[in-house]
């Protein structure tokens, strides 16, 4: 609270006798006496400028005088109280913002994730109790001199006489269900289940690109973004333009409050903006958002900040025209004040790195995007700190978040020096194998994680993100344990584009050896956690999108391999990989891995089905797959082992492919199918 202009009281508690008794101006308004009607502006730096503050006080006093006259005539005095209500709300805007825009939306997803964890834990406990009960029954049979064993043997053409004793794989293991399923009754779902899946389908759907070709997020994240944006607008106008009365001078005071609030919203957005931009953001783990969703929300907060800064900047210029210009001060004299000048520099810096962050610019010049994003964001925050004292706490929190993420956590725990080998796969693709990580602890990562790669011999100022293609130790098809002594090599499959990747294409000595610095690994557990409870899994990868699909696929297969090894396997599972590439020689990227997969398939029980479908879109025999047919074939068990349960569909590739799969998923969910659509996008 400013000691010069403390908080105003309401009309019912305000003694206006001094105002009405004070000398009047030539236009009949009360004379300017800032000590008569005491003012407090909760955030505005105009508290520090008597020329403007006295002018504002004059407008308030004029309104107060007209209100007294109106009250004397029996017309009430609610307008003055409305302005004071707006001031009161502005005073507590920080609290309302943090509750409405930060704590509430994040809390909803935290509760949702916690409920899912509790549900999964209870399901695991029921499964464990069922297995213990089964083991107990088995021991009781043996104690009673009865030893029953059922052996399933795959039927062959030469052994057809034994096939009659085989239990068909299609029979459900639950003996409480009838052997002959009633298709009509099984297709009927409770109304609440159907409603839930249709709502889920609506949230999964992704609309086509807009007129400018920009990708529209899927509905669930789009709703979150829109709620955040419109909540910010509501907080900026609440109690300022209600009730709206443009016939008196209070309309100018309302405009002053509006511009002031947008400046507050811009400032309060910054800690949230920084924590969403952090690679080790706790919000990602608390909410269960995917990396793509987390990034889209960050961009929405940044967009709202740009809108807020623009309205605040333009609004304060209009305030100058309303209040300061009447005092005879020129615009340049006001602009030359240090606090105003600092605000202008912060505004310009914020918009420069905002412009270089758009999709088109980032895709063409990632190096410039990264450099301007860091440098101009730092510059904008420094001058925002100097612009106004009320902004300093938010700037300090933003820098604290950045420092903990970048300097403390990433620099000491996520930075590795290693040896790399560059291998050219074809004219548009290269493979980088990284090994010999420095440090006393081993390099570990999760399936579908990513790292930022720097080549000191080329430049130390650029770090580019790439998805880790190799499945980590303990999740691969090799059967290695997590605590194995040998550290696993990390493989990156990289598309050759302009800039860093083009330079990387020709790096290395005769053997392609280079020194690299690895920042990471990073990633999200969203896809892994969602696929864990799916009995059928379909992976759709477009080109280098195989780098996301392959390690996740290996994790599921490895989990079943370990269960089978421990005698707990035999449950029906189906895994299908649909890989779409431009040219046939692209299939050689993972030729050895696919050969290893064939070896693993021969060791797995027949209830566990693994299928790889490869499509080449260009060339003499090129053709594109019918994705709707491919997805429906797995969801509805049109061939192969019949598996009942949820189907997880993970897609990674071009935007058009991801949008098509989301649309297919929406249609299947609308029909009541139990489908989980997961999209992993290359977006940084």
VENQUI-V390597 format. One record per residue. N is the residue number from 1. RES is the residue in three letters. OMEGA is omega as a letter, one per 40 degrees, with the letter a starting at -180 (NA if undefined). Layout:
BEGIN
n res omega
N RES OMEGA
N RES OMEGA
END
This chain:
BEGIN
n res omega
1 UNK a
2 UNK i
3 UNK a
4 UNK a
5 UNK a
6 UNK a
7 UNK a
8 UNK i
9 UNK a
10 UNK a
11 UNK a
12 UNK a
13 UNK a
14 UNK i
15 UNK a
16 UNK a
17 UNK i
18 UNK i
19 UNK a
20 UNK a
21 UNK a
22 UNK i
23 UNK a
24 UNK i
25 UNK a
26 UNK a
27 UNK i
28 UNK i
29 UNK i
30 UNK i
31 UNK a
32 UNK i
33 UNK a
34 UNK i
35 UNK a
36 UNK i
37 UNK a
38 UNK a
39 UNK i
40 UNK i
41 UNK a
42 UNK a
43 UNK a
44 UNK i
45 UNK i
46 UNK i
47 UNK a
48 UNK a
49 UNK a
50 UNK a
51 UNK a
52 UNK a
53 UNK i
54 UNK i
55 UNK i
56 UNK i
57 UNK i
58 UNK i
59 UNK i
60 UNK a
61 UNK i
62 UNK i
63 UNK i
64 UNK i
65 UNK i
66 UNK i
67 UNK i
68 UNK i
69 UNK i
70 UNK i
71 UNK i
72 UNK i
73 UNK i
74 UNK a
75 UNK i
76 UNK a
77 UNK a
78 UNK a
79 UNK i
80 UNK i
81 UNK i
82 UNK i
83 UNK i
84 UNK i
85 UNK i
86 UNK i
87 UNK i
88 UNK i
89 UNK i
90 UNK a
91 UNK a
92 UNK a
93 UNK a
94 UNK i
95 UNK a
96 UNK a
97 UNK a
98 UNK i
99 UNK a
100 UNK a
101 UNK a
102 UNK a
103 UNK a
104 UNK a
105 UNK i
106 UNK i
107 UNK i
108 UNK a
109 UNK i
110 UNK i
111 UNK i
112 UNK a
113 UNK i
114 UNK i
115 UNK i
116 UNK i
117 UNK i
118 UNK i
119 UNK i
120 UNK i
121 UNK i
122 UNK i
123 UNK i
124 UNK i
125 UNK i
126 UNK i
127 UNK i
128 UNK i
129 UNK i
130 UNK i
131 UNK i
132 UNK i
133 UNK i
134 UNK i
135 UNK i
136 UNK i
137 UNK i
138 UNK i
139 UNK a
140 UNK i
141 UNK a
142 UNK i
143 UNK i
144 UNK i
145 UNK i
146 UNK a
147 UNK a
148 UNK i
149 UNK i
150 UNK a
151 UNK i
152 UNK i
153 UNK i
154 UNK i
155 UNK i
156 UNK a
157 UNK a
158 UNK a
159 UNK a
160 UNK a
161 UNK a
162 UNK a
163 UNK a
164 UNK a
165 UNK a
166 UNK i
167 UNK a
168 UNK a
169 UNK a
170 UNK a
171 UNK a
172 UNK a
173 UNK i
174 UNK a
175 UNK i
176 UNK i
177 UNK i
178 UNK a
179 UNK i
180 UNK a
181 UNK i
182 UNK a
183 UNK a
184 UNK a
185 UNK a
186 UNK a
187 UNK a
188 UNK a
189 UNK i
190 UNK a
191 UNK a
192 UNK i
193 UNK i
194 UNK i
195 UNK i
196 UNK a
197 UNK i
198 UNK i
199 UNK i
200 UNK i
201 UNK i
202 UNK i
203 UNK i
204 UNK a
205 UNK i
206 UNK a
207 UNK i
208 UNK i
209 UNK a
210 UNK a
211 UNK i
212 UNK i
213 UNK a
214 UNK a
215 UNK i
216 UNK i
217 UNK i
218 UNK a
219 UNK a
220 UNK a
221 UNK i
222 UNK i
223 UNK i
224 UNK a
225 UNK a
226 UNK i
227 UNK i
228 UNK a
229 UNK a
230 UNK i
231 UNK i
232 UNK i
233 UNK i
234 UNK a
235 UNK a
236 UNK a
237 UNK a
238 UNK a
239 UNK i
240 UNK i
241 UNK i
242 UNK e
243 UNK a
244 UNK i
245 UNK a
246 UNK a
247 UNK a
248 UNK a
249 UNK i
250 UNK i
251 UNK i
252 UNK i
253 UNK i
254 UNK i
255 UNK i
256 UNK i
257 UNK i
258 UNK i
259 UNK i
260 UNK a
261 UNK i
262 UNK i
263 UNK i
264 UNK a
265 UNK i
266 UNK a
267 UNK a
268 UNK i
269 UNK a
270 UNK i
271 UNK i
272 UNK i
273 UNK a
274 UNK a
275 UNK i
276 UNK i
277 UNK a
278 UNK i
279 UNK i
280 UNK a
281 UNK i
282 UNK i
283 UNK a
284 UNK a
285 UNK a
286 UNK a
287 UNK a
288 UNK i
289 UNK i
290 UNK i
291 UNK i
292 UNK a
293 UNK i
294 UNK a
295 UNK a
296 UNK i
297 UNK i
298 UNK a
299 UNK i
300 UNK i
301 UNK i
302 UNK i
303 UNK i
304 UNK i
305 UNK i
306 UNK i
307 UNK a
308 UNK a
309 UNK a
310 UNK i
311 UNK i
312 UNK a
313 UNK a
314 UNK a
315 UNK a
316 UNK i
317 UNK i
318 UNK i
319 UNK i
320 UNK a
321 UNK a
322 UNK a
323 UNK a
324 UNK a
325 UNK a
326 UNK a
327 UNK i
328 UNK i
329 UNK i
330 UNK i
331 UNK a
332 UNK i
333 UNK i
334 UNK a
335 UNK a
336 UNK i
337 UNK a
338 UNK a
339 UNK i
340 UNK a
341 UNK i
342 UNK i
343 UNK i
344 UNK i
345 UNK i
346 UNK i
347 UNK a
348 UNK i
349 UNK a
350 UNK a
351 UNK i
352 UNK a
353 UNK i
354 UNK i
355 UNK a
356 UNK i
357 UNK a
358 UNK a
359 UNK a
360 UNK a
361 UNK a
362 UNK a
363 UNK a
364 UNK a
365 UNK a
366 UNK a
367 UNK i
368 UNK i
369 UNK a
370 UNK a
371 UNK a
372 UNK a
373 UNK a
374 UNK a
375 UNK a
376 UNK i
377 UNK i
378 UNK i
379 UNK a
380 UNK a
381 UNK i
382 UNK a
383 UNK i
384 UNK i
385 UNK a
386 UNK a
387 UNK a
388 UNK a
389 UNK a
390 UNK a
391 UNK a
392 UNK a
393 UNK i
394 UNK i
395 UNK i
396 UNK i
397 UNK i
398 UNK i
399 UNK i
400 UNK i
401 UNK i
402 UNK a
403 UNK i
404 UNK a
405 UNK a
406 UNK a
407 UNK a
408 UNK a
409 UNK a
410 UNK a
411 UNK a
412 UNK a
413 UNK a
414 UNK a
415 UNK a
416 UNK i
417 UNK a
418 UNK i
419 UNK i
420 UNK i
421 UNK a
422 UNK i
423 UNK i
424 UNK i
425 UNK i
426 UNK a
427 UNK a
428 UNK a
429 UNK i
430 UNK a
431 UNK i
432 UNK i
433 UNK a
434 UNK a
435 UNK i
436 UNK i
437 UNK i
438 UNK i
439 UNK a
440 UNK a
441 UNK a
442 UNK i
443 UNK i
444 UNK i
445 UNK i
446 UNK i
447 UNK i
448 UNK i
449 UNK i
450 UNK i
451 UNK i
452 UNK a
453 UNK i
454 UNK i
455 UNK a
456 UNK i
457 UNK i
458 UNK i
459 UNK i
460 UNK a
461 UNK a
462 UNK i
463 UNK a
464 UNK a
465 UNK i
466 UNK i
467 UNK i
468 UNK a
469 UNK a
470 UNK i
471 UNK a
472 UNK i
473 UNK a
474 UNK i
475 UNK a
476 UNK a
477 UNK a
478 UNK a
479 UNK i
480 UNK i
481 UNK a
482 UNK a
483 UNK i
484 UNK a
485 UNK a
486 UNK i
487 UNK a
488 UNK i
489 UNK i
490 UNK a
491 UNK i
492 UNK i
493 UNK a
494 UNK i
495 UNK a
496 UNK i
497 UNK i
498 UNK i
499 UNK a
500 UNK a
501 UNK i
502 UNK i
503 UNK i
504 UNK a
505 UNK a
506 UNK a
507 UNK i
508 UNK i
509 UNK a
510 UNK i
511 UNK i
512 UNK a
513 UNK i
514 UNK i
515 UNK a
516 UNK i
517 UNK a
518 UNK i
519 UNK a
520 UNK e
521 UNK i
522 UNK i
523 UNK a
524 UNK i
525 UNK a
526 UNK a
527 UNK a
528 UNK a
529 UNK a
530 UNK a
531 UNK a
532 UNK a
533 UNK a
534 UNK i
535 UNK i
536 UNK a
537 UNK i
538 UNK i
539 UNK i
540 UNK a
541 UNK i
542 UNK i
543 UNK a
544 UNK i
545 UNK i
546 UNK i
547 UNK i
548 UNK a
549 UNK a
550 UNK a
551 UNK i
552 UNK i
553 UNK i
554 UNK a
555 UNK a
556 UNK i
557 UNK a
558 UNK i
559 UNK i
560 UNK i
561 UNK i
562 UNK i
563 UNK i
564 UNK i
565 UNK a
566 UNK i
567 UNK a
568 UNK a
569 UNK i
570 UNK i
571 UNK a
572 UNK i
573 UNK i
574 UNK i
575 UNK a
576 UNK i
577 UNK i
578 UNK a
579 UNK a
580 UNK a
581 UNK i
582 UNK a
583 UNK a
584 UNK a
585 UNK i
586 UNK i
587 UNK i
588 UNK a
589 UNK a
590 UNK a
591 UNK a
592 UNK i
593 UNK i
594 UNK i
595 UNK i
596 UNK i
597 UNK i
598 UNK i
599 UNK a
600 UNK a
601 UNK a
602 UNK a
603 UNK a
604 UNK i
605 UNK a
606 UNK i
607 UNK a
608 UNK a
609 UNK i
610 UNK a
611 UNK i
612 UNK a
613 UNK a
614 UNK a
615 UNK i
616 UNK a
617 UNK a
618 UNK a
619 UNK a
620 UNK a
621 UNK a
622 UNK i
623 UNK i
624 UNK a
625 UNK i
626 UNK a
627 UNK i
628 UNK i
629 UNK a
630 UNK a
631 UNK a
632 UNK a
633 UNK a
634 UNK a
635 UNK a
636 UNK i
637 UNK a
638 UNK i
639 UNK i
640 UNK a
641 UNK i
642 UNK a
643 UNK i
644 UNK i
645 UNK a
646 UNK i
647 UNK i
648 UNK a
649 UNK i
650 UNK a
651 UNK i
652 UNK a
653 UNK i
654 UNK a
655 UNK a
656 UNK i
657 UNK a
658 UNK i
659 UNK i
660 UNK i
661 UNK i
662 UNK i
663 UNK i
664 UNK i
665 UNK i
666 UNK a
667 UNK i
668 UNK i
669 UNK i
670 UNK i
671 UNK i
672 UNK i
673 UNK i
674 UNK a
675 UNK i
676 UNK a
677 UNK a
678 UNK a
679 UNK i
680 UNK a
681 UNK i
682 UNK i
683 UNK a
684 UNK NA
END
